[in-house]
Amino acid sequence: MAWLHVRAPRGASPAATSVCACGRDRYATGQRKVLALIEDHAAHRTVCPLRSPERRNAA
Ligand SMILES: [Zn+2]
């Protein structure tokens, strides 16, 4: 399972952590990088080896 933590304290740069059971562990700070990480996290959910049952037949 993948999960995403985003923190955006006032007066400080936002930070995000993207973790997945497949071993993915990403951390980003700064609004631009956090937004990029959020998009990357969403994209990962479609390509994660643990979440792609339809590719089970790939030999
Ligand atoms: Zn994954």
PDB file of the backbone (N, CA, C, O) and the ligand in Angstrom, with CONECT records:
HET     ZN  A 101       1
ATOM      1  N   MET A   1       0.840  -1.189   0.000  1.00  0.00           N
ATOM      2  CA  MET A   1       0.000   0.000   0.000  1.00  0.00           C
ATOM      3  C   MET A   1       0.882   1.248   0.000  1.00  0.00           C
ATOM      4  O   MET A   1       1.951   1.276   0.610  1.00  0.00           O
ATOM      5  N   ALA A   2       0.425   2.233  -0.670  1.00  0.00           N
ATOM      6  CA  ALA A   2       1.186   3.473  -0.748  1.00  0.00           C
ATOM      7  C   ALA A   2       0.466   4.559   0.040  1.00  0.00           C
ATOM      8  O   ALA A   2      -0.763   4.608   0.088  1.00  0.00           O
ATOM      9  N   TRP A   3       1.240   5.401   0.638  1.00  0.00           N
ATOM     10  CA  TRP A   3       0.618   6.507   1.347  1.00  0.00           C
ATOM     11  C   TRP A   3       1.465   7.756   1.195  1.00  0.00           C
ATOM     12  O   TRP A   3       2.667   7.703   0.935  1.00  0.00           O
ATOM     13  N   LEU A   4       0.790   8.877   1.369  1.00  0.00           N
ATOM     14  CA  LEU A   4       1.426  10.167   1.137  1.00  0.00           C
ATOM     15  C   LEU A   4       1.141  11.085   2.319  1.00  0.00           C
ATOM     16  O   LEU A   4      -0.003  11.252   2.739  1.00  0.00           O
ATOM     17  N   HIS A   5       2.200  11.668   2.837  1.00  0.00           N
ATOM     18  CA  HIS A   5       2.043  12.633   3.921  1.00  0.00           C
ATOM     19  C   HIS A   5       2.477  13.995   3.415  1.00  0.00           C
ATOM     20  O   HIS A   5       3.556  14.143   2.840  1.00  0.00           O
ATOM     21  N   VAL A   6       1.631  14.985   3.634  1.00  0.00           N
ATOM     22  CA  VAL A   6       1.976  16.345   3.235  1.00  0.00           C
ATOM     23  C   VAL A   6       1.823  17.256   4.440  1.00  0.00           C
ATOM     24  O   VAL A   6       0.801  17.248   5.125  1.00  0.00           O
ATOM     25  N   ARG A   7       2.855  18.035   4.679  1.00  0.00           N
ATOM     26  CA  ARG A   7       2.807  18.980   5.788  1.00  0.00           C
ATOM     27  C   ARG A   7       3.076  20.368   5.241  1.00  0.00           C
ATOM     28  O   ARG A   7       4.023  20.582   4.485  1.00  0.00           O
ATOM     29  N   ALA A   8       2.239  21.297   5.629  1.00  0.00           N
ATOM     30  CA  ALA A   8       2.420  22.657   5.149  1.00  0.00           C
ATOM     31  C   ALA A   8       2.230  23.635   6.302  1.00  0.00           C
ATOM     32  O   ALA A   8       1.227  24.345   6.363  1.00  0.00           O
ATOM     33  N   PRO A   9       3.189  23.669   7.208  1.00  0.00           N
ATOM     34  CA  PRO A   9       3.082  24.581   8.355  1.00  0.00           C
ATOM     35  C   PRO A   9       3.186  26.032   7.907  1.00  0.00           C
ATOM     36  O   PRO A   9       3.862  26.352   6.930  1.00  0.00           O
ATOM     37  N   ARG A  10       2.516  26.883   8.626  1.00  0.00           N
ATOM     38  CA  ARG A  10       2.556  28.310   8.289  1.00  0.00           C
ATOM     39  C   ARG A  10       3.958  28.874   8.482  1.00  0.00           C
ATOM     40  O   ARG A  10       4.641  28.596   9.467  1.00  0.00           O
ATOM     41  N   GLY A  11       4.350  29.662   7.517  1.00  0.00           N
ATOM     42  CA  GLY A  11       5.647  30.305   7.640  1.00  0.00           C
ATOM     43  C   GLY A  11       6.813  29.402   7.316  1.00  0.00           C
ATOM     44  O   GLY A  11       7.970  29.798   7.454  1.00  0.00           O
ATOM     45  N   ALA A  12       6.510  28.174   6.881  1.00  0.00           N
ATOM     46  CA  ALA A  12       7.590  27.248   6.560  1.00  0.00           C
ATOM     47  C   ALA A  12       7.299  26.568   5.231  1.00  0.00           C
ATOM     48  O   ALA A  12       6.155  26.520   4.779  1.00  0.00           O
ATOM     49  N   SER A  13       8.331  26.053   4.626  1.00  0.00           N
ATOM     50  CA  SER A  13       8.143  25.358   3.364  1.00  0.00           C
ATOM     51  C   SER A  13       7.377  24.071   3.592  1.00  0.00           C
ATOM     52  O   SER A  13       7.598  23.375   4.583  1.00  0.00           O
ATOM     53  N   PRO A  14       6.473  23.754   2.672  1.00  0.00           N
ATOM     54  CA  PRO A  14       5.746  22.482   2.785  1.00  0.00           C
ATOM     55  C   PRO A  14       6.686  21.307   2.569  1.00  0.00           C
ATOM     56  O   PRO A  14       7.715  21.420   1.903  1.00  0.00           O
ATOM     57  N   ALA A  15       6.311  20.193   3.144  1.00  0.00           N
ATOM     58  CA  ALA A  15       7.111  18.992   2.984  1.00  0.00           C
ATOM     59  C   ALA A  15       6.176  17.815   2.748  1.00  0.00           C
ATOM     60  O   ALA A  15       5.064  17.773   3.276  1.00  0.00           O
ATOM     61  N   ALA A  16       6.637  16.871   1.956  1.00  0.00           N
ATOM     62  CA  ALA A  16       5.812  15.713   1.654  1.00  0.00           C
ATOM     63  C   ALA A  16       6.664  14.456   1.691  1.00  0.00           C
ATOM     64  O   ALA A  16       7.840  14.453   1.326  1.00  0.00           O
ATOM     65  N   THR A  17       6.023  13.390   2.147  1.00  0.00           N
ATOM     66  CA  THR A  17       6.684  12.092   2.158  1.00  0.00           C
ATOM     67  C   THR A  17       5.805  11.096   1.410  1.00  0.00           C
ATOM     68  O   THR A  17       4.614  10.965   1.690  1.00  0.00           O
ATOM     69  N   SER A  18       6.401  10.410   0.472  1.00  0.00           N
ATOM     70  CA  SER A  18       5.686   9.401  -0.308  1.00  0.00           C
ATOM     71  C   SER A  18       6.336   8.052  -0.043  1.00  0.00           C
ATOM     72  O   SER A  18       7.504   7.831  -0.364  1.00  0.00           O
ATOM     73  N   VAL A  19       5.556   7.159   0.547  1.00  0.00           N
ATOM     74  CA  VAL A  19       6.092   5.847   0.912  1.00  0.00           C
ATOM     75  C   VAL A  19       5.205   4.764   0.328  1.00  0.00           C
ATOM     76  O   VAL A  19       3.985   4.916   0.253  1.00  0.00           O
ATOM     77  N   CYS A  20       5.819   3.680  -0.081  1.00  0.00           N
ATOM     78  CA  CYS A  20       5.055   2.565  -0.629  1.00  0.00           C
ATOM     79  C   CYS A  20       5.648   1.250  -0.139  1.00  0.00           C
ATOM     80  O   CYS A  20       6.844   1.155   0.133  1.00  0.00           O
ATOM     81  N   ALA A  21       4.803   0.254  -0.034  1.00  0.00           N
ATOM     82  CA  ALA A  21       5.232  -1.060   0.456  1.00  0.00           C
ATOM     83  C   ALA A  21       6.238  -1.718  -0.479  1.00  0.00           C
ATOM     84  O   ALA A  21       6.926  -2.654  -0.072  1.00  0.00           O
ATOM     85  N   CYS A  22       6.339  -1.256  -1.713  1.00  0.00           N
ATOM     86  CA  CYS A  22       7.259  -1.858  -2.676  1.00  0.00           C
ATOM     87  C   CYS A  22       8.687  -1.393  -2.426  1.00  0.00           C
ATOM     88  O   CYS A  22       9.619  -1.873  -3.071  1.00  0.00           O
ATOM     89  N   GLY A  23       8.863  -0.459  -1.491  1.00  0.00           N
ATOM     90  CA  GLY A  23      10.205   0.010  -1.189  1.00  0.00           C
ATOM     91  C   GLY A  23      10.405   1.466  -1.532  1.00  0.00           C
ATOM     92  O   GLY A  23      11.444   2.048  -1.221  1.00  0.00           O
ATOM     93  N   ARG A  24       9.425   2.051  -2.165  1.00  0.00           N
ATOM     94  CA  ARG A  24       9.503   3.461  -2.518  1.00  0.00           C
ATOM     95  C   ARG A  24       9.510   4.311  -1.248  1.00  0.00           C
ATOM     96  O   ARG A  24       8.711   4.082  -0.340  1.00  0.00           O
ATOM     97  N   ASP A  25      10.399   5.273  -1.189  1.00  0.00           N
ATOM     98  CA  ASP A  25      10.473   6.155  -0.034  1.00  0.00           C
ATOM     99  C   ASP A  25      11.040   7.486  -0.501  1.00  0.00           C
ATOM    100  O   ASP A  25      12.253   7.646  -0.635  1.00  0.00           O
ATOM    101  N   ARG A  26      10.165   8.419  -0.740  1.00  0.00           N
ATOM    102  CA  ARG A  26      10.590   9.710  -1.266  1.00  0.00           C
ATOM    103  C   ARG A  26      10.213  10.812  -0.297  1.00  0.00           C
ATOM    104  O   ARG A  26       9.201  10.736   0.400  1.00  0.00           O
ATOM    105  N   TYR A  27      11.055  11.843  -0.269  1.00  0.00           N
ATOM    106  CA  TYR A  27      10.794  12.982   0.590  1.00  0.00           C
ATOM    107  C   TYR A  27      11.103  14.245  -0.193  1.00  0.00           C
ATOM    108  O   TYR A  27      12.106  14.314  -0.903  1.00  0.00           O
ATOM    109  N   ALA A  28      10.237  15.246  -0.063  1.00  0.00           N
ATOM    110  CA  ALA A  28      10.462  16.482  -0.801  1.00  0.00           C
ATOM    111  C   ALA A  28      10.067  17.669   0.053  1.00  0.00           C
ATOM    112  O   ALA A  28       9.141  17.589   0.860  1.00  0.00           O
ATOM    113  N   THR A  29      10.769  18.758  -0.128  1.00  0.00           N
ATOM    114  CA  THR A  29      10.427  19.996   0.562  1.00  0.00           C
ATOM    115  C   THR A  29      10.363  21.117  -0.466  1.00  0.00           C
ATOM    116  O   THR A  29      11.010  21.054  -1.511  1.00  0.00           O
ATOM    117  N   GLY A  30       9.580  22.139  -0.158  1.00  0.00           N
ATOM    118  CA  GLY A  30       9.408  23.234  -1.105  1.00  0.00           C
ATOM    119  C   GLY A  30       8.156  22.983  -1.931  1.00  0.00           C
ATOM    120  O   GLY A  30       7.881  21.851  -2.329  1.00  0.00           O
ATOM    121  N   GLN A  31       7.406  24.035  -2.184  1.00  0.00           N
ATOM    122  CA  GLN A  31       6.115  23.866  -2.847  1.00  0.00           C
ATOM    123  C   GLN A  31       6.217  23.171  -4.190  1.00  0.00           C
ATOM    124  O   GLN A  31       5.424  22.279  -4.490  1.00  0.00           O
ATOM    125  N   ARG A  32       7.191  23.575  -5.004  1.00  0.00           N
ATOM    126  CA  ARG A  32       7.310  22.968  -6.329  1.00  0.00           C
ATOM    127  C   ARG A  32       7.654  21.485  -6.235  1.00  0.00           C
ATOM    128  O   ARG A  32       7.075  20.663  -6.946  1.00  0.00           O
ATOM    129  N   LYS A  33       8.573  21.151  -5.378  1.00  0.00           N
ATOM    130  CA  LYS A  33       8.978  19.755  -5.253  1.00  0.00           C
ATOM    131  C   LYS A  33       7.886  18.910  -4.625  1.00  0.00           C
ATOM    132  O   LYS A  33       7.708  17.743  -4.974  1.00  0.00           O
ATOM    133  N   VAL A  34       7.149  19.518  -3.682  1.00  0.00           N
ATOM    134  CA  VAL A  34       6.056  18.788  -3.048  1.00  0.00           C
ATOM    135  C   VAL A  34       4.969  18.487  -4.071  1.00  0.00           C
ATOM    136  O   VAL A  34       4.443  17.375  -4.114  1.00  0.00           O
ATOM    137  N   LEU A  35       4.634  19.466  -4.886  1.00  0.00           N
ATOM    138  CA  LEU A  35       3.617  19.246  -5.912  1.00  0.00           C
ATOM    139  C   LEU A  35       4.078  18.180  -6.895  1.00  0.00           C
ATOM    140  O   LEU A  35       3.288  17.345  -7.336  1.00  0.00           O
ATOM    141  N   ALA A  36       5.356  18.216  -7.232  1.00  0.00           N
ATOM    142  CA  ALA A  36       5.894  17.214  -8.148  1.00  0.00           C
ATOM    143  C   ALA A  36       5.845  15.835  -7.511  1.00  0.00           C
ATOM    144  O   ALA A  36       5.559  14.843  -8.182  1.00  0.00           O
ATOM    145  N   LEU A  37       6.124  15.775  -6.222  1.00  0.00           N
ATOM    146  CA  LEU A  37       6.104  14.487  -5.530  1.00  0.00           C
ATOM    147  C   LEU A  37       4.684  13.938  -5.456  1.00  0.00           C
ATOM    148  O   LEU A  37       4.470  12.733  -5.584  1.00  0.00           O
ATOM    149  N   ILE A  38       3.724  14.821  -5.251  1.00  0.00           N
ATOM    150  CA  ILE A  38       2.325  14.387  -5.202  1.00  0.00           C
ATOM    151  C   ILE A  38       1.917  13.792  -6.550  1.00  0.00           C
ATOM    152  O   ILE A  38       1.248  12.760  -6.605  1.00  0.00           O
ATOM    153  N   GLU A  39       2.321  14.447  -7.628  1.00  0.00           N
ATOM    154  CA  GLU A  39       1.989  13.917  -8.954  1.00  0.00           C
ATOM    155  C   GLU A  39       2.717  12.601  -9.179  1.00  0.00           C
ATOM    156  O   GLU A  39       2.153  11.656  -9.732  1.00  0.00           O
ATOM    157  N   ASP A  40       3.957  12.545  -8.753  1.00  0.00           N
ATOM    158  CA  ASP A  40       4.738  11.330  -8.932  1.00  0.00           C
ATOM    159  C   ASP A  40       4.135  10.190  -8.119  1.00  0.00           C
ATOM    160  O   ASP A  40       4.119   9.038  -8.553  1.00  0.00           O
ATOM    161  N   HIS A  41       3.646  10.528  -6.948  1.00  0.00           N
ATOM    162  CA  HIS A  41       3.036   9.513  -6.095  1.00  0.00           C
ATOM    163  C   HIS A  41       1.777   8.955  -6.769  1.00  0.00           C
ATOM    164  O   HIS A  41       1.551   7.745  -6.785  1.00  0.00           O
ATOM    165  N   ALA A  42       0.970   9.855  -7.320  1.00  0.00           N
ATOM    166  CA  ALA A  42      -0.255   9.414  -8.000  1.00  0.00           C
ATOM    167  C   ALA A  42       0.100   8.538  -9.194  1.00  0.00           C
ATOM    168  O   ALA A  42      -0.565   7.536  -9.456  1.00  0.00           O
ATOM    169  N   ALA A  43       1.137   8.914  -9.907  1.00  0.00           N
ATOM    170  CA  ALA A  43       1.560   8.131 -11.067  1.00  0.00           C
ATOM    171  C   ALA A  43       2.090   6.775 -10.625  1.00  0.00           C
ATOM    172  O   ALA A  43       1.873   5.765 -11.294  1.00  0.00           O
ATOM    173  N   HIS A  44       2.776   6.760  -9.508  1.00  0.00           N
ATOM    174  CA  HIS A  44       3.348   5.504  -9.016  1.00  0.00           C
ATOM    175  C   HIS A  44       2.269   4.473  -8.722  1.00  0.00           C
ATOM    176  O   HIS A  44       2.476   3.273  -8.906  1.00  0.00           O
ATOM    177  N   ARG A  45       1.127   4.944  -8.268  1.00  0.00           N
ATOM    178  CA  ARG A  45       0.056   4.015  -7.913  1.00  0.00           C
ATOM    179  C   ARG A  45      -0.417   3.210  -9.119  1.00  0.00           C
ATOM    180  O   ARG A  45      -1.045   2.163  -8.961  1.00  0.00           O
ATOM    181  N   THR A  46      -0.123   3.686 -10.300  1.00  0.00           N
ATOM    182  CA  THR A  46      -0.540   2.962 -11.505  1.00  0.00           C
ATOM    183  C   THR A  46       0.577   2.077 -12.036  1.00  0.00           C
ATOM    184  O   THR A  46       0.341   1.199 -12.867  1.00  0.00           O
ATOM    185  N   VAL A  47       1.775   2.305 -11.563  1.00  0.00           N
ATOM    186  CA  VAL A  47       2.905   1.520 -12.076  1.00  0.00           C
ATOM    187  C   VAL A  47       3.548   0.669 -10.992  1.00  0.00           C
ATOM    188  O   VAL A  47       4.465  -0.103 -11.271  1.00  0.00           O
ATOM    189  N   CYS A  48       3.076   0.804  -9.760  1.00  0.00           N
ATOM    190  CA  CYS A  48       3.674   0.054  -8.665  1.00  0.00           C
ATOM    191  C   CYS A  48       3.575  -1.452  -8.924  1.00  0.00           C
ATOM    192  O   CYS A  48       2.510  -1.947  -9.293  1.00  0.00           O
ATOM    193  N   PRO A  49       4.657  -2.166  -8.736  1.00  0.00           N
ATOM    194  CA  PRO A  49       4.649  -3.621  -8.965  1.00  0.00           C
ATOM    195  C   PRO A  49       3.694  -4.346  -8.014  1.00  0.00           C
ATOM    196  O   PRO A  49       3.297  -5.480  -8.283  1.00  0.00           O
ATOM    197  N   LEU A  50       3.328  -3.710  -6.920  1.00  0.00           N
ATOM    198  CA  LEU A  50       2.431  -4.349  -5.966  1.00  0.00           C
ATOM    199  C   LEU A  50       0.969  -4.027  -6.251  1.00  0.00           C
ATOM    200  O   LEU A  50       0.069  -4.562  -5.605  1.00  0.00           O
ATOM    201  N   ARG A  51       0.743  -3.156  -7.214  1.00  0.00           N
ATOM    202  CA  ARG A  51      -0.634  -2.748  -7.511  1.00  0.00           C
ATOM    203  C   ARG A  51      -0.947  -2.905  -8.982  1.00  0.00           C
ATOM    204  O   ARG A  51      -1.694  -2.099  -9.536  1.00  0.00           O
ATOM    205  N   SER A  52      -0.407  -3.902  -9.622  1.00  0.00           N
ATOM    206  CA  SER A  52      -0.659  -4.079 -11.044  1.00  0.00           C
ATOM    207  C   SER A  52      -1.058  -5.523 -11.327  1.00  0.00           C
ATOM    208  O   SER A  52      -0.322  -6.239 -12.005  1.00  0.00           O
ATOM    209  N   PRO A  53      -2.196  -5.960 -10.827  1.00  0.00           N
ATOM    210  CA  PRO A  53      -2.627  -7.351 -11.010  1.00  0.00           C
ATOM    211  C   PRO A  53      -2.826  -7.713 -12.472  1.00  0.00           C
ATOM    212  O   PRO A  53      -2.729  -8.884 -12.840  1.00  0.00           O
ATOM    213  N   GLU A  54      -3.105  -6.714 -13.314  1.00  0.00           N
ATOM    214  CA  GLU A  54      -3.357  -7.001 -14.720  1.00  0.00           C
ATOM    215  C   GLU A  54      -2.083  -7.379 -15.463  1.00  0.00           C
ATOM    216  O   GLU A  54      -2.133  -7.886 -16.584  1.00  0.00           O
ATOM    217  N   ARG A  55      -0.962  -7.133 -14.840  1.00  0.00           N
ATOM    218  CA  ARG A  55       0.303  -7.464 -15.497  1.00  0.00           C
ATOM    219  C   ARG A  55       0.839  -8.809 -15.002  1.00  0.00           C
ATOM    220  O   ARG A  55       1.998  -9.159 -15.225  1.00  0.00           O
ATOM    221  N   ARG A  56      -0.031  -9.541 -14.332  1.00  0.00           N
ATOM    222  CA  ARG A  56       0.380 -10.804 -13.756  1.00  0.00           C
ATOM    223  C   ARG A  56       0.837 -11.796 -14.823  1.00  0.00           C
ATOM    224  O   ARG A  56       1.661 -12.674 -14.565  1.00  0.00           O
ATOM    225  N   ASN A  57       0.285 -11.638 -16.023  1.00  0.00           N
ATOM    226  CA  ASN A  57       0.604 -12.582 -17.092  1.00  0.00           C
ATOM    227  C   ASN A  57       1.924 -12.273 -17.781  1.00  0.00           C
ATOM    228  O   ASN A  57       2.400 -13.054 -18.604  1.00  0.00           O
ATOM    229  N   ALA A  58       2.504 -11.147 -17.448  1.00  0.00           N
ATOM    230  CA  ALA A  58       3.770 -10.791 -18.089  1.00  0.00           C
ATOM    231  C   ALA A  58       4.844 -11.800 -17.702  1.00  0.00           C
ATOM    232  O   ALA A  58       5.176 -11.964 -16.529  1.00  0.00           O
ATOM    233  N   ALA A  59       5.354 -12.442 -18.677  1.00  0.00           N
ATOM    234  CA  ALA A  59       6.358 -13.482 -18.414  1.00  0.00           C
ATOM    235  C   ALA A  59       7.735 -12.878 -18.549  1.00  0.00           C
ATOM    236  O   ALA A  59       8.735 -13.573 -18.370  1.00  0.00           O
TER     237      ALA A  59
HETATM  238 ZN    ZN A 101       4.917   0.934  -4.915  1.00  0.00          ZN2+
END
